[in-house]
Every structure is written in C-alpha cells, then in structure tokens.
Amino acid sequence: MTRTLRAAIALAGTAVLSLSVVGTSGVAQSATGAAARQDVKIGLLLPESKTTRYEKFDRPYIEAKIKELAPGARIDYYNAAESATTQQQQVNTALAKGDKVLILDAVDAKSIQSSVEKAKAAGVKVVAYDRLAQGPVDAYVSYDNRKVGELQGKALLDALGDKADSGEIVMHNGSPTDPNAAEFKAGAHSVLDGKVKIGKEYDTPNWDPNNANQQMSGAISALGKDNIVGVYSANDGLAAGISTALKAAGISVPLTGQDAQLDAVQRLLTGAQTITIEKPYKPEADIAATMAVDLAEGKPLGKDLTPTTVTSGSGEKVPSTLLTPVVVNKDNIKETVVKDGLYTVKDICTPAYADACKKAGLE
C-alpha cells in the first residue's frame, strides 16, 4: 500500500469519526429538547364557573396555547367552584400528581399563600393568573385593575352628566377575597369621590349575582327609588343581579360592569347597562400559557413576557405583565367584542334583541 493511499484511508476514517461524533451530539441534544417538552406537566386551577369567562374562554384558550407550544404536555384541570378550601386541596392534588407548574387564579388570594409556599418548597413554579395570589409567585399576568376601576368610574360620571349631584349612587365592589376587587374599587373611588354622593356601598362575597340583587333591593328600600341616580357594579355578573332589582323597582339609571359577558353586551343594546369593560381573554391566556411552558422547560422568563413587576399582598416582587382594558358601550360593540372574536353578531342579535341590534347598526 502506497503512502498516499494510507494517508487517504486515515483521512477518511477521521472524517467518518467526526461525522459520527457530530451526529451523536445532535441526536442527544434533540432528545434532551424532546424530553423537556414531554416533561411539561401543568396544573390549571380556576376559581369558579358562575362567571361565564372561565369555562367559555380562559380554560380553552390556555389549554390550546399550551398544546401549541408543547404538544406532549399534560394539563391537569381544576375548578374550585368558589371554595378557597377546595382550591387548597386541588393544589395538593396537583403537587401529588407531579405537576411542574401551576397556573393559579386564586379564589382567596390570602388563604392560598400557604399552598403557594408548599409549591415553592416542592420546586413547583406558580403563575398567578388574573388575580395576584400572595406568597412566592414566580410570574403574574392580568389587566391593569386600577385602570379598570378608573374607566368604570369615568363612564358612570359621563353617563350621569348634570345629574351627578342630584341624587345618590350605589356601589357594588365585588368579592372582598379577590385582590382585583380592591383595585377596581380604588380606581373607581379615585374618579368618583367628591363628584357624587355614595348612598350605599357593598362588598359581594364570591361575586354572587343573587347577593348583588338582594343588596340592590335593600339599597332601593333604604334610599328611595327616586333618589338613586346611578349604580357602580364591578363586574357583569353583579350587574345582572342589580339590573333585575332595578327593573323590578321601575328604575332606569346608568349601570357599569366588566368582563364583556354576552348577557351584558345584550343589556348595553337595551339600555339596561351602560358600559362593560372588555379584557380580551386570549392575550392574557396566551401569555399565561407561554410563561407556564417556559418555566416547565426550565427557561428564564424574558422581559417580553414580564416587562414590569408588581408587589403582592404578602410583599413579594413578582415579574408581571399588565394588559390594557377596553371600554365597551352600545356604539362600539362591533369594533370591540365582535372584532376581537368574543362573539359574532349572530350570537348577540338573537330574536329578542333584533330590534335593538338594528337601532345600534349591529347587523
């Protein structure tokens, strides 16, 4: 064998060895990435189902985005049905099942703190969704809740016009265990205080529409139907109960809301409700799902996902995203909830609302 031939054989062998090493490394890296995606185990814990958004929008949007980002992900879903105790038990179940990340919308932000601490001790990450739970939360996504209250308060003032000082308003601030409710309330008061007289003000545990109905009926009895000029309602569920009480008493006054529920949008058309606040669910859900998948795969959360920080009730600084809410009234339904894909015109304009839709140009 000539020296040239021996050299050629040796070079070829080296090349084959190099290709083998590179190929093996690539396979190993691919296998590692696949293993990370397969190990995505996420617990989704939502607070209740009386408010239609959770089952109709939040859950399916979050689950779809997780599956898009990590097709092999396991999602364990829990709904606490307004019970803080049930939600604590559900966290325990999620930890026992081996979930790596929890997307948590707390029933009671304070009482869930011990469960968040338990997750932290187990090495499980927690993404606070829509409501900021107390404890060592890893990330948070919601809307600017104080801004929500400010927008509601301003809309109520605008609707009252020169009647603002001719009577009293009633305020329904929502559940005292929901930290968002406190922010809605603070935002609304920052606009309303000094410009209207507040005749009655209520907290409504668990955002219960039936309780709101009873509270409004009590306010009407106490203040007199002719003395009430407007009602602040922190969300659409409460507004439904309030609207029924107002109608029963023969009262037609400005009424606020939030969440852009279908029945609320229909009340806008008939004048039974003045505004609602749309917080588009998909952007919020997509961000929560992306945060959860990244954390499950061991990735750091970049500034694009957490451009700000907020302080929880227990003092933790939490990397966060706060989205911007939108006011919806009868004149911009098509440009808001229809354009954003929450509802079609057909969904809204059922036979009972056909005439109102026609008058509003919603056809």
Disulfide bonds with the S-S distance in Angstrom:
Cys349-Cys357 2.05
